[in-house]
Amino acid sequence: MKRILNSKLIRLFSYMWKEGGNPFLGILYTVSMLAIASQSFMFNYIAAVGVKRFTDAIFQSNYRQFISGISFIFKYFIVVAILLTIFGYIYQYSIRKTTVIIRKNILKKILSLSLTNFEKRHSGEFISRLNNDVAVAEGVYSWQVMVLAMGFISLFGSSVVIFSINKILFLYSLFAGLLNLVFNSIFIRPLRAVSNRIQQKIADITSLFSDIVAGAFVIRSFNVGKVIYEKFVQANLMLLKLSLKRVHYNSILASFNYSFGYLVFLGQIVVGGLLIIDDKLTFGNLIACIQVSHLLIWFFGAIGQFLTSLQGSLAGAERIFEILDLNDIEYSPKELFNESEKSLKKCWNECITSNACVEFRNVSFSYNNSKDVLKDVSFKIKKGSKIAFVGESGGGKSTIFKLLLNLYEPNSGQILIFGKDIKEYTKSELRDLISYVSQDIYLFNETVFENIRVGRLDATEKEVIQAAQMAHAHEFIMNLPDKYDTIVGESGVMLSGGQRQRIAIARAILKNSPIILLDEATSFLDSESEKLVIDVLQNLMKDKTILMTAHRLSTAEFADFVYVIENGTVVESGTHNELIGKDGRYAYLFRKWSAQKI
């Protein structure tokens, strides 16, 4: 218990006091929470005093005292109700604000993680933690701590009232409350275990549903809808089974607490009746004791309820902190959100004055320490060159681009850009120098205009249209229902593969970086469109250094220099004509491609 309070709970509440950057939020929460927590005791205390007054008035036939008792109740009830409304709003504001802060911190962390983390985890896992687990963890400060605070306030207030009226009734209520606490505490461990499993199963279902939506075409084309449906149903049945197990535990607790409350009430009447018979208690005082004593007993039930319900929230918090505590990050928060424009411009100016552009020096690399994907690769590319990397699939061409983007670090060797080791660049500086277009185009569920402007967020409308024209995308965009304001759908589903690639190329052109990486970037274009795009890259972007990978060797024909990559090594290099003349590996690949084209 102590360990829990000193770790996850304190860390959750730190987002109110420290992470939000303003301790005022924590002060608002604490004051409003204590004000609301005290209302239960205040209502019961007011009721107890008022009932005592008009009960005694009835037995004494005192009409004036009877009216005074009723007036006392209504007057203070109205005051407490008004205050409760005000503090209730402040309380809910501080809760919602804290939840936003936690989600922002999770998203910052996700954005700063290295690519390896996304390869290890399903996207649904991140979605579940950002939504489901945060919502569950919110229970700690939205109501569980409130229950605890109400319990302690009720304990103190009711203890003072009952003890001042009759010590025997106080000891009876205290003993009953302790019994309630012991029984509730029995369920802490099993509820924690089942809550952890429920949160994990929710994440699994989120991941599965994400796959179903993303893979809708594959599911239909392979006619596996029934299999996927049954898999989804089975996962939900398992979640139902776990949820019912938690419901079973909670039902036992609810049933016990409900029944126990009635037994305690009957016991109070018996004990109080005996005290009245012995003239040690008045009937009015007995009513007052009964009115507030249930708060004393409720405190111990509240402690038990707090500890059991806390298990579900801590399960969610634990999964949140698993993400927040990941150390394999690519960007620091400062670099991700506070990169100086001055620093980027300085880096740009230093680089464009250098004649050297890209250089690999004896670079070797493997994924997860497995077989080498690149083996002692070396090459040097001059600024303004148009370079093609060709070879069979799996040879390591795309890996070269990933290393250039510093998505991974080489096992050995050195990579230089503009004569400077890439380790000396910040991630923002490096990627500001490079525009990357892959075969797997990702478009946001935004307009065509906004998707192109991702390349440079401060671009004008004229610049966006000009980039689209250079990528030969303007014509088809103007034929869309809302032209540049057309929503492209999730991942650009409303567009064809070729249209998506042209938008991606327009995005890269708009970015206007000195280096452009085209990783199978024209694979969905027809031959005529591909030639037009290549012409643009060659003639209108002469000052850019362009590196291309391609299975269709038509791009290699237009390159200044070609590198043939096989099994992670450079087996041939030269111009297109030189390599054809050698009649080596490149010539073989070119003849093979030419035959397939026919």
C-alpha angles and dihedrals in degrees: 000000000000092000091052093050091049095051127024098020094048090045092052091052092046087075088068096048109029113008093053089059091230122079088196088084090058091048091051091050095048096047095045093043093052091046092052093041090056093053094082092057092041093053092047093045092050090047092047094051093044094046091047090053098051093036090056088043090056093052090045093043088233107156095183093053090047092056090044091056094052092044091051091055097048095043096053094037089060093049093048092046092054093048090046091056092052096045091043091062092047090048094051091045092055091048095050092044091052092049090053090051092052092049090049090052092050092049091048089052093048091050091051097048121110120251091254091070091058091049091053097047134052116243088238089062091061092044091051093051093047094049115017100033094044090051091051094045089050087071089077096068099021097063116335097073087041089057090049093049092047088051095053093044090048090047094053097040098043092043091056093047097045094041090052090051102041132347095204093057088046093055091046092052092045093052092048091050093052091052089053092051094050093052094047092049092060090073098053099095099042091047091050091051096048092044091056091051092048093053091049092048091050088054090050091051091048090052092047093049090049089054091049093053095042093044098044093123094049092047091054097041093052093038094231096135093116093051093048091046092052091048090052092047091050091051090050092047089054089050089049090051092051092044091051089050089056090044088052092055093045092047091055090050093046092048092048094046092047095048093040090054091057092047091051090048091053090047090053091053091050094047092041091047091054090049091050090050089053090048091242094119138030122227091242091054090049090054090048091050093049090048094057102025093075086063090058091050090042089057092066091044088049091053089052091045090048093051095046098043089043089067092069093048093047089051088057092044091051091055091048092052091049087066096039091050096052108125099192095095130156100194129038113225089248092052093044098050108015105043107151116241087212090057092051093049091049090051091048093051093048092050101046090054091059120092094206116078119171127006133174116196114195093318120183125178141173133181112245092347092295127127114332113265092188122031122197093321117183131175139139125216125196123224113270094023124138107220130186125201111199136175144105121312114280093026094121103261097127090043089062089058093047090053091049089054088048091235084137133018121234119249089228140353132047136276120204130189117192089351094304127108109249089230087069091061124079113236090252093050093048096048092044086064094051134062113198128197118180134188090246099067118198117200123183122237089258137099123298088249094055092046091055092044090059083085091066118001095200093054118128124235090254092054092049092051091046091053090049090051092051089051090049089241099115095083097056091040090058089054093056117103095254097018109216090359093060114124107233097204129232109332088354093292091159091064134066122249092256093049091051091051092051091052089049091050090048088052091053092047091050091052087062095203119168091238125051122191116198110189105188083319096156098042094112095046122097117242094262094049091045091053091050092052092046090050090054092050091048102042107026097036101044093141092057125093106227124194117189136186119195145161090202101073094205087095090055090057090064095044123106090221137010130210118196110211118197125169092345098308137095103249097171139010136179142090120313093257093046092052093046088052092052089057090213134127095314092050089052092051091046093051090047092051092045091052092051090049090057 
